Amino acid sequence: MNKTFEICVPCHFGIEAVLKKEIYDLGYEITRVDDGRVCFTGDAEAVVRANMCLRTGERVLMVVGRFFATTFEELFDGISDLPIEDYVTSDGRFWVTKATSVKSQLFATSSIQSIVKKAMVERMKKATGKPTFSETGEDFPFRIFLYKDEVLFTLDTTGASLHKRGYRTWTWSAPLSETLAAALIQLTPWHPDRILLDPFCGSGTFLIEAALMACHIAPGVSREFTAQNWGHIVDPTLWDEVRQELRAEEDRDIETHLYGYDISPEAIDIARKNAKNAGVDHLIHFQVRDVAELSHSKKYGFILTNPPYGERLSKDEDVAGLYATLGEAYGRLDSWSMYVITSFEKACEAIGKRPDKNRKIYNGMIKTYFYQFLGPKPPKRKKVTSDAMSKE
Ligand SMILES: C[S@@+](CC[C@H](N)C(=O)[O-])C[C@H]1O[C@@H](n2cnc3c(N)ncnc32)[C@H](O)[C@@H]1O
Protein backbone atom coordinates (compact mmCIF):
# COMPACT_ATOMS: atom_id res chain seq x y z
CA MET A 1 0.00 0.00 0.00
CA ASN A 2 2.98 2.35 0.38
CA LYS A 3 3.75 1.91 -3.31
CA THR A 4 4.68 4.91 -5.44
CA PHE A 5 2.88 5.34 -8.76
CA GLU A 6 3.26 7.47 -11.81
CA ILE A 7 0.05 9.47 -12.02
CA CYS A 8 -1.16 11.37 -15.09
CA VAL A 9 -3.81 14.10 -15.14
CA PRO A 10 -5.32 15.16 -18.49
CA CYS A 11 -6.46 18.78 -18.89
CA HIS A 12 -7.73 21.25 -21.51
CA PHE A 13 -5.07 22.03 -24.13
CA GLY A 14 -3.37 25.31 -23.22
CA ILE A 15 -3.70 25.18 -19.43
CA GLU A 16 -0.96 22.63 -18.62
CA ALA A 17 1.10 25.28 -16.74
CA VAL A 18 -1.80 26.01 -14.38
CA LEU A 19 -2.35 22.31 -13.64
CA LYS A 20 1.40 21.80 -13.17
CA LYS A 21 1.44 24.54 -10.50
CA GLU A 22 -1.60 23.03 -8.75
CA ILE A 23 0.10 19.61 -8.53
CA TYR A 24 3.35 21.20 -7.40
CA ASP A 25 1.46 23.15 -4.70
CA LEU A 26 -0.01 19.86 -3.44
CA GLY A 27 3.60 18.80 -2.82
CA TYR A 28 4.22 16.32 -5.63
CA GLU A 29 7.12 16.02 -8.06
CA ILE A 30 6.23 16.62 -11.71
CA THR A 31 7.78 14.00 -14.00
CA ARG A 32 6.47 14.98 -17.41
CA VAL A 33 4.30 17.57 -19.15
CA ASP A 34 2.74 16.80 -22.54
CA ASP A 35 0.10 18.67 -24.53
CA GLY A 36 -3.10 18.23 -22.53
CA ARG A 37 -1.51 16.17 -19.73
CA VAL A 38 0.68 16.55 -16.63
CA CYS A 39 2.32 13.53 -14.92
CA PHE A 40 3.78 13.23 -11.42
CA THR A 41 4.83 10.63 -8.86
CA GLY A 42 2.84 9.93 -5.74
CA ASP A 43 1.47 7.24 -3.42
CA ALA A 44 -2.11 6.14 -2.75
CA GLU A 45 -2.71 9.31 -0.75
CA ALA A 46 -1.70 11.34 -3.82
CA VAL A 47 -4.50 9.62 -5.75
CA VAL A 48 -6.98 10.74 -3.10
CA ARG A 49 -5.63 14.31 -2.80
CA ALA A 50 -5.37 14.83 -6.58
CA ASN A 51 -8.97 13.67 -7.07
CA MET A 52 -10.37 15.89 -4.33
CA CYS A 53 -8.16 18.99 -4.66
CA LEU A 54 -7.25 19.61 -8.30
CA ARG A 55 -9.41 22.34 -9.82
CA THR A 56 -8.11 22.18 -13.40
CA GLY A 57 -7.50 18.46 -14.15
CA GLU A 58 -10.10 16.23 -15.83
CA ARG A 59 -9.30 12.90 -14.17
CA VAL A 60 -6.57 11.11 -12.21
CA LEU A 61 -5.00 8.17 -14.05
CA MET A 62 -2.57 5.62 -12.58
CA VAL A 63 0.03 4.63 -15.17
CA VAL A 64 0.10 0.83 -15.59
CA GLY A 65 2.78 0.89 -18.30
CA ARG A 66 4.41 2.63 -21.25
CA PHE A 67 5.82 0.87 -24.31
CA PHE A 68 6.07 1.21 -28.10
CA ALA A 69 3.78 -0.68 -30.51
CA THR A 70 3.36 -0.38 -34.25
CA THR A 71 1.40 -3.65 -34.78
CA PHE A 72 -1.53 -5.28 -32.96
CA GLU A 73 0.81 -8.16 -32.02
CA GLU A 74 3.18 -5.72 -30.29
CA LEU A 75 0.21 -4.09 -28.59
CA PHE A 76 -1.08 -7.49 -27.35
CA ASP A 77 2.37 -8.53 -26.10
CA GLY A 78 3.01 -5.15 -24.46
CA ILE A 79 -0.23 -5.33 -22.47
CA SER A 80 0.33 -9.03 -21.57
CA ASP A 81 3.66 -8.03 -20.00
CA LEU A 82 2.00 -5.58 -17.58
CA PRO A 83 0.97 -6.63 -14.03
CA ILE A 84 -2.79 -6.24 -14.64
CA GLU A 85 -3.50 -8.55 -11.66
CA ASP A 86 -1.94 -5.99 -9.28
CA TYR A 87 -4.78 -3.62 -10.16
CA VAL A 88 -7.82 -5.74 -11.11
CA THR A 89 -9.42 -8.01 -8.47
CA SER A 90 -10.29 -11.58 -9.58
CA ASP A 91 -14.03 -10.71 -9.77
CA GLY A 92 -13.43 -7.14 -11.06
CA ARG A 93 -15.10 -5.74 -14.20
CA PHE A 94 -12.30 -4.51 -16.45
CA TRP A 95 -12.46 -2.88 -19.85
CA VAL A 96 -10.90 -0.12 -21.98
CA THR A 97 -13.30 2.77 -21.62
CA LYS A 98 -11.42 5.05 -24.02
CA ALA A 99 -8.65 4.74 -26.62
CA THR A 100 -7.06 7.67 -28.42
CA SER A 101 -4.44 7.54 -31.15
CA VAL A 102 -2.50 10.48 -32.60
CA LYS A 103 0.25 10.25 -35.24
CA SER A 104 0.52 6.46 -34.66
CA GLN A 105 0.50 3.45 -36.98
CA LEU A 106 -2.26 1.83 -34.91
CA PHE A 107 -5.24 4.16 -35.22
CA ALA A 108 -8.46 2.09 -35.24
CA THR A 109 -9.56 2.81 -31.68
CA SER A 110 -12.28 0.14 -31.42
CA SER A 111 -9.77 -2.54 -32.57
CA ILE A 112 -7.23 -1.20 -30.06
CA GLN A 113 -9.87 -1.50 -27.30
CA SER A 114 -10.77 -5.11 -28.14
CA ILE A 115 -7.13 -6.30 -28.58
CA VAL A 116 -6.21 -4.75 -25.22
CA LYS A 117 -9.17 -6.39 -23.48
CA LYS A 118 -8.13 -9.79 -24.93
CA ALA A 119 -4.54 -9.27 -23.77
CA MET A 120 -5.73 -8.31 -20.27
CA VAL A 121 -7.91 -11.45 -20.07
CA GLU A 122 -4.96 -13.67 -21.12
CA ARG A 123 -2.72 -11.98 -18.53
CA MET A 124 -5.36 -12.44 -15.79
CA LYS A 125 -5.82 -16.13 -16.73
CA LYS A 126 -2.10 -16.78 -16.32
CA ALA A 127 -1.81 -14.75 -13.12
CA THR A 128 -4.86 -16.22 -11.33
CA GLY A 129 -5.11 -19.71 -12.89
CA LYS A 130 -8.81 -19.06 -13.51
CA PRO A 131 -10.21 -19.94 -16.97
CA THR A 132 -13.00 -17.33 -16.90
CA PHE A 133 -13.93 -14.19 -15.00
CA SER A 134 -17.36 -13.37 -13.62
CA GLU A 135 -16.68 -9.60 -13.74
CA THR A 136 -19.40 -9.04 -11.14
CA GLY A 137 -17.20 -7.03 -8.76
CA GLU A 138 -15.83 -3.50 -8.75
CA ASP A 139 -15.21 -1.43 -11.91
CA PHE A 140 -11.69 -1.05 -13.33
CA PRO A 141 -11.92 1.29 -16.36
CA PHE A 142 -8.68 1.55 -18.33
CA ARG A 143 -7.69 4.33 -20.74
CA ILE A 144 -5.10 3.96 -23.47
CA PHE A 145 -3.31 6.73 -25.38
CA LEU A 146 -1.08 6.22 -28.43
CA TYR A 147 1.12 9.11 -29.47
CA LYS A 148 3.79 8.62 -32.15
CA ASP A 149 3.51 4.84 -31.48
CA GLU A 150 4.22 5.18 -27.76
CA VAL A 151 1.50 3.48 -25.72
CA LEU A 152 0.46 4.94 -22.39
CA PHE A 153 -1.76 2.46 -20.54
CA THR A 154 -3.61 3.82 -17.52
CA LEU A 155 -6.28 2.98 -14.96
CA ASP A 156 -8.90 5.69 -14.29
CA THR A 157 -9.30 6.33 -10.56
CA THR A 158 -11.85 9.13 -11.00
CA GLY A 159 -15.01 7.92 -12.80
CA ALA A 160 -17.22 10.86 -13.83
CA SER A 161 -14.86 13.63 -14.98
CA LEU A 162 -13.53 16.01 -12.32
CA HIS A 163 -15.36 18.95 -13.89
CA LYS A 164 -18.48 17.37 -12.40
CA ARG A 165 -18.18 18.98 -8.97
CA GLY A 166 -21.79 18.18 -8.17
CA TYR A 167 -23.12 21.75 -7.87
CA ARG A 168 -24.13 22.42 -11.48
CA THR A 169 -27.40 20.53 -11.59
CA TRP A 170 -28.83 23.33 -13.78
CA THR A 171 -27.20 24.47 -17.01
CA TRP A 172 -27.80 27.34 -19.35
CA SER A 173 -26.72 27.79 -22.98
CA ALA A 174 -23.06 26.96 -23.74
CA PRO A 175 -21.76 26.68 -20.17
CA LEU A 176 -18.02 26.79 -19.65
CA SER A 177 -16.51 23.68 -18.11
CA GLU A 178 -15.79 24.13 -14.39
CA THR A 179 -12.17 22.98 -14.83
CA LEU A 180 -11.54 25.49 -17.63
CA ALA A 181 -13.21 28.29 -15.65
CA ALA A 182 -10.99 27.47 -12.63
CA ALA A 183 -7.89 27.51 -14.86
CA LEU A 184 -8.77 30.88 -16.42
CA ILE A 185 -9.29 32.43 -12.98
CA GLN A 186 -5.80 31.21 -12.06
CA LEU A 187 -4.39 32.81 -15.22
CA THR A 188 -5.45 36.22 -13.87
CA PRO A 189 -3.94 38.01 -10.86
CA TRP A 190 -7.38 38.01 -9.17
CA HIS A 191 -7.27 37.51 -5.43
CA PRO A 192 -10.33 37.05 -3.13
CA ASP A 193 -10.03 40.62 -1.80
CA ARG A 194 -10.40 42.03 -5.35
CA ILE A 195 -13.54 42.55 -7.45
CA LEU A 196 -14.43 39.85 -10.02
CA LEU A 197 -17.32 40.54 -12.41
CA ASP A 198 -18.78 38.44 -15.22
CA PRO A 199 -21.24 40.47 -17.36
CA PHE A 200 -22.27 37.35 -19.38
CA CYS A 201 -22.37 34.96 -16.40
CA GLY A 202 -24.86 32.37 -17.76
CA SER A 203 -25.03 29.56 -15.17
CA GLY A 204 -22.48 31.35 -12.98
CA THR A 205 -19.45 29.09 -13.45
CA PHE A 206 -16.67 31.72 -13.10
CA LEU A 207 -18.20 33.25 -9.98
CA ILE A 208 -18.94 29.92 -8.28
CA GLU A 209 -15.43 28.60 -8.98
CA ALA A 210 -13.92 31.85 -7.64
CA ALA A 211 -16.06 31.60 -4.50
CA LEU A 212 -14.96 27.97 -3.94
CA MET A 213 -11.32 29.12 -4.20
CA ALA A 214 -11.91 32.04 -1.84
CA CYS A 215 -13.46 29.72 0.78
CA HIS A 216 -10.74 27.05 0.35
CA ILE A 217 -13.43 24.53 -0.59
CA ALA A 218 -11.78 21.59 -2.38
CA PRO A 219 -13.72 20.99 -5.63
CA GLY A 220 -14.05 17.21 -5.17
CA VAL A 221 -14.63 17.08 -1.43
CA SER A 222 -18.32 16.19 -1.76
CA ARG A 223 -18.22 13.69 -4.61
CA GLU A 224 -17.45 10.01 -5.09
CA PHE A 225 -14.58 8.40 -7.05
CA THR A 226 -14.20 4.98 -8.71
CA ALA A 227 -11.02 4.20 -6.71
CA GLN A 228 -12.94 4.48 -3.41
CA ASN A 229 -13.85 0.81 -3.94
CA TRP A 230 -10.27 -0.39 -4.51
CA GLY A 231 -9.20 -1.28 -0.98
CA HIS A 232 -6.23 -3.32 -2.29
CA ILE A 233 -4.71 -0.18 -3.88
CA VAL A 234 -5.90 2.76 -1.77
CA ASP A 235 -6.42 2.27 1.98
CA PRO A 236 -10.19 2.91 2.35
CA THR A 237 -9.69 5.04 5.49
CA LEU A 238 -7.67 7.60 3.49
CA TRP A 239 -10.74 8.97 1.70
CA ASP A 240 -12.47 9.99 4.94
CA GLU A 241 -9.26 11.21 6.55
CA VAL A 242 -8.43 13.55 3.66
CA ARG A 243 -12.09 14.69 3.35
CA GLN A 244 -12.18 15.63 7.04
CA GLU A 245 -8.86 17.47 6.80
CA LEU A 246 -10.06 19.44 3.75
CA ARG A 247 -13.41 20.30 5.38
CA ALA A 248 -11.57 21.65 8.42
CA GLU A 249 -9.74 24.09 6.11
CA GLU A 250 -12.97 25.54 4.64
CA ASP A 251 -14.00 29.06 5.62
CA ARG A 252 -17.32 30.27 4.19
CA ASP A 253 -17.59 33.20 6.58
CA ILE A 254 -15.57 35.61 4.45
CA GLU A 255 -16.10 38.81 2.48
CA THR A 256 -15.94 38.63 -1.33
CA HIS A 257 -16.64 41.00 -4.21
CA LEU A 258 -18.13 38.68 -6.83
CA TYR A 259 -20.71 39.94 -9.36
CA GLY A 260 -22.57 37.95 -12.02
CA TYR A 261 -24.82 39.67 -14.56
CA ASP A 262 -26.76 38.29 -17.52
CA ILE A 263 -29.50 39.63 -19.75
CA SER A 264 -31.54 36.46 -19.22
CA PRO A 265 -33.66 36.13 -16.03
CA GLU A 266 -33.65 32.36 -16.56
CA ALA A 267 -29.82 32.26 -16.58
CA ILE A 268 -29.64 34.31 -13.37
CA ASP A 269 -32.16 31.99 -11.71
CA ILE A 270 -30.03 28.99 -12.69
CA ALA A 271 -26.80 30.68 -11.52
CA ARG A 272 -28.37 31.36 -8.11
CA LYS A 273 -29.53 27.73 -7.78
CA ASN A 274 -26.06 26.44 -8.70
CA ALA A 275 -24.36 28.79 -6.23
CA LYS A 276 -26.75 27.57 -3.52
CA ASN A 277 -25.87 23.94 -4.37
CA ALA A 278 -22.19 24.84 -4.01
CA GLY A 279 -22.87 26.54 -0.64
CA VAL A 280 -21.54 29.91 -1.84
CA ASP A 281 -24.74 31.82 -2.80
CA HIS A 282 -24.18 34.28 0.09
CA LEU A 283 -20.89 35.34 -1.52
CA ILE A 284 -22.09 36.23 -5.07
CA HIS A 285 -24.30 39.10 -6.19
CA PHE A 286 -26.27 37.90 -9.24
CA GLN A 287 -28.47 40.33 -11.16
CA VAL A 288 -30.35 40.52 -14.48
CA ARG A 289 -28.53 43.24 -16.42
CA ASP A 290 -27.72 43.98 -20.05
CA VAL A 291 -23.99 44.47 -20.71
CA ALA A 292 -24.94 47.90 -22.08
CA GLU A 293 -25.85 48.88 -18.50
CA LEU A 294 -22.58 47.68 -16.99
CA SER A 295 -21.03 50.02 -14.44
CA HIS A 296 -19.23 49.87 -11.10
CA SER A 297 -18.24 52.60 -8.68
CA LYS A 298 -15.03 50.94 -7.42
CA LYS A 299 -11.59 50.91 -9.09
CA TYR A 300 -9.16 48.08 -9.92
CA GLY A 301 -11.73 45.34 -10.58
CA PHE A 302 -11.48 42.38 -12.96
CA ILE A 303 -13.92 41.48 -15.72
CA LEU A 304 -13.60 37.77 -16.52
CA THR A 305 -16.07 36.62 -19.11
CA ASN A 306 -17.14 34.23 -21.82
CA PRO A 307 -19.42 36.25 -24.14
CA PRO A 308 -21.57 34.46 -26.71
CA TYR A 309 -19.47 32.99 -29.55
CA GLY A 310 -20.54 33.82 -33.07
CA GLU A 311 -21.46 30.28 -34.05
CA ARG A 312 -23.64 29.88 -30.99
CA LEU A 313 -25.81 32.92 -31.73
CA SER A 314 -28.58 33.08 -34.28
CA LYS A 315 -27.73 34.96 -37.50
CA ASP A 316 -29.98 37.86 -36.52
CA GLU A 317 -27.99 38.62 -33.42
CA ASP A 318 -25.20 41.13 -33.93
CA VAL A 319 -22.11 39.47 -32.46
CA ALA A 320 -19.74 42.33 -33.32
CA GLY A 321 -22.23 44.79 -31.83
CA LEU A 322 -22.31 42.85 -28.56
CA TYR A 323 -18.49 42.93 -28.29
CA ALA A 324 -18.49 46.65 -29.16
CA THR A 325 -20.95 47.24 -26.28
CA LEU A 326 -18.64 45.27 -23.97
CA GLY A 327 -15.71 47.43 -25.13
CA GLU A 328 -17.65 50.63 -24.43
CA ALA A 329 -18.69 49.39 -20.96
CA TYR A 330 -15.09 48.43 -20.18
CA GLY A 331 -13.96 51.89 -21.28
CA ARG A 332 -16.23 53.44 -18.62
CA LEU A 333 -14.65 51.41 -15.78
CA ASP A 334 -11.80 53.19 -14.06
CA SER A 335 -8.53 51.20 -13.78
CA TRP A 336 -10.08 47.79 -14.42
CA SER A 337 -8.53 44.77 -16.18
CA MET A 338 -10.52 42.58 -18.55
CA TYR A 339 -10.10 38.92 -19.53
CA VAL A 340 -12.22 37.50 -22.35
CA ILE A 341 -12.37 33.92 -23.65
CA THR A 342 -13.93 33.66 -27.08
CA SER A 343 -13.66 32.02 -30.48
CA PHE A 344 -15.05 35.13 -32.23
CA GLU A 345 -12.22 36.04 -34.61
CA LYS A 346 -13.01 39.76 -34.68
CA ALA A 347 -13.46 40.15 -30.91
CA CYS A 348 -10.63 42.67 -30.32
CA GLU A 349 -11.52 44.65 -33.42
CA ALA A 350 -15.10 44.94 -32.16
CA ILE A 351 -14.06 45.67 -28.55
CA GLY A 352 -11.91 48.43 -30.01
CA LYS A 353 -8.80 47.68 -27.98
CA ARG A 354 -5.59 45.74 -28.56
CA PRO A 355 -5.05 43.05 -25.87
CA ASP A 356 -1.84 43.16 -23.81
CA LYS A 357 -1.64 39.36 -23.86
CA ASN A 358 -3.34 36.57 -25.75
CA ARG A 359 -3.34 32.81 -25.14
CA LYS A 360 -4.67 29.99 -27.35
CA ILE A 361 -6.89 27.59 -25.38
CA TYR A 362 -9.10 24.72 -26.51
CA ASN A 363 -12.63 24.78 -25.07
CA GLY A 364 -13.38 21.15 -25.95
CA MET A 365 -12.87 21.01 -29.72
CA ILE A 366 -13.35 24.77 -30.18
CA LYS A 367 -10.17 26.83 -30.61
CA THR A 368 -10.56 29.93 -28.47
CA TYR A 369 -8.41 32.88 -27.44
CA PHE A 370 -8.03 34.24 -23.96
CA TYR A 371 -7.54 37.98 -24.46
CA GLN A 372 -6.05 39.91 -21.58
CA PHE A 373 -6.47 43.69 -21.25
CA LEU A 374 -4.37 44.73 -18.29
CA GLY A 375 -5.29 47.70 -16.12
CA PRO A 376 -2.98 49.38 -13.62
CA LYS A 377 -2.12 47.66 -10.34
CA PRO A 378 -3.69 49.18 -7.21
CA PRO A 379 -1.27 51.13 -5.02
CA LYS A 380 0.38 48.97 -2.38
CA ARG A 381 -1.14 49.30 1.07
CA LYS A 382 1.33 50.86 3.50
CA LYS A 383 2.53 48.36 6.11
CA VAL A 384 1.92 49.47 9.67
CA THR A 385 5.33 49.14 11.33
CA SER A 386 5.83 48.84 15.08
CA ASP A 387 7.71 52.18 14.89
CA ALA A 388 4.72 53.97 13.36
CA MET A 389 2.40 52.39 15.91
CA SER A 390 4.52 53.51 18.87
CA LYS A 391 4.45 57.12 17.54
CA GLU A 392 0.64 57.15 17.56
C1 LIG B 1 -21.54 31.69 -23.58
S1 LIG B 1 -22.81 32.12 -22.45
C2 LIG B 1 -21.94 32.25 -20.90
C3 LIG B 1 -21.85 30.91 -20.23
C4 LIG B 1 -21.25 30.98 -18.83
N1 LIG B 1 -19.83 31.26 -18.89
C5 LIG B 1 -21.49 29.67 -18.10
O1 LIG B 1 -20.53 29.00 -17.71
O2 LIG B 1 -22.66 29.28 -17.94
C6 LIG B 1 -23.15 33.78 -22.85
C7 LIG B 1 -24.22 34.44 -22.00
O3 LIG B 1 -24.38 35.81 -22.45
C8 LIG B 1 -25.71 36.20 -22.19
N2 LIG B 1 -26.01 37.42 -22.97
C9 LIG B 1 -26.25 37.55 -24.30
N3 LIG B 1 -26.44 38.86 -24.62
C10 LIG B 1 -26.27 39.57 -23.48
C11 LIG B 1 -26.30 40.97 -23.16
N4 LIG B 1 -26.58 41.88 -24.08
N5 LIG B 1 -26.03 41.34 -21.89
C12 LIG B 1 -25.76 40.42 -20.93
N6 LIG B 1 -25.76 39.09 -21.16
C13 LIG B 1 -25.99 38.67 -22.42
C14 LIG B 1 -26.53 34.97 -22.57
O4 LIG B 1 -27.80 34.98 -21.93
C15 LIG B 1 -25.61 33.82 -22.08
O5 LIG B 1 -26.00 33.41 -20.80
The ligand as a MOL file (V3000), in Angstrom:
LIG
                    3D

  0  0  0     0  0            999 V3000
M  V30 BEGIN CTAB
M  V30 COUNTS 27 29 0 0 0
M  V30 BEGIN ATOM
M  V30 1 C -21.5360 31.6870 -23.5750 0
M  V30 2 S -22.8130 32.1190 -22.4480 0 CHG=1
M  V30 3 C -21.9360 32.2460 -20.9040 0
M  V30 4 C -21.8480 30.9110 -20.2260 0
M  V30 5 C -21.2450 30.9750 -18.8340 0
M  V30 6 N -19.8270 31.2630 -18.8880 0
M  V30 7 C -21.4910 29.6710 -18.0960 0
M  V30 8 O -20.5300 28.9950 -17.7110 0
M  V30 9 O -22.6620 29.2800 -17.9420 0 CHG=-1
M  V30 10 C -23.1450 33.7830 -22.8500 0
M  V30 11 C -24.2180 34.4430 -22.0000 0
M  V30 12 O -24.3810 35.8080 -22.4510 0
M  V30 13 C -25.7120 36.1960 -22.1860 0
M  V30 14 N -26.0060 37.4230 -22.9690 0
M  V30 15 C -26.2550 37.5480 -24.2980 0
M  V30 16 N -26.4400 38.8570 -24.6160 0
M  V30 17 C -26.2660 39.5750 -23.4830 0
M  V30 18 C -26.3030 40.9750 -23.1600 0
M  V30 19 N -26.5790 41.8760 -24.0840 0
M  V30 20 N -26.0300 41.3430 -21.8890 0
M  V30 21 C -25.7630 40.4230 -20.9350 0
M  V30 22 N -25.7570 39.0920 -21.1640 0
M  V30 23 C -25.9850 38.6660 -22.4210 0
M  V30 24 C -26.5300 34.9670 -22.5650 0
M  V30 25 O -27.8050 34.9820 -21.9310 0
M  V30 26 C -25.6070 33.8230 -22.0760 0
M  V30 27 O -25.9960 33.4140 -20.7960 0
M  V30 END ATOM
M  V30 BEGIN BOND
M  V30 1 1 1 2
M  V30 2 1 2 3
M  V30 3 1 2 10
M  V30 4 1 3 4
M  V30 5 1 4 5
M  V30 6 1 5 6
M  V30 7 1 5 7
M  V30 8 2 7 8
M  V30 9 1 7 9
M  V30 10 1 10 11
M  V30 11 1 11 12
M  V30 12 1 11 26
M  V30 13 1 12 13
M  V30 14 1 13 14
M  V30 15 1 13 24
M  V30 16 1 14 15
M  V30 17 1 14 23
M  V30 18 2 15 16
M  V30 19 1 16 17
M  V30 20 1 17 18
M  V30 21 2 17 23
M  V30 22 1 18 19
M  V30 23 2 18 20
M  V30 24 1 20 21
M  V30 25 2 21 22
M  V30 26 1 22 23
M  V30 27 1 24 25
M  V30 28 1 24 26
M  V30 29 1 26 27
M  V30 END BOND
M  V30 END CTAB
M  END
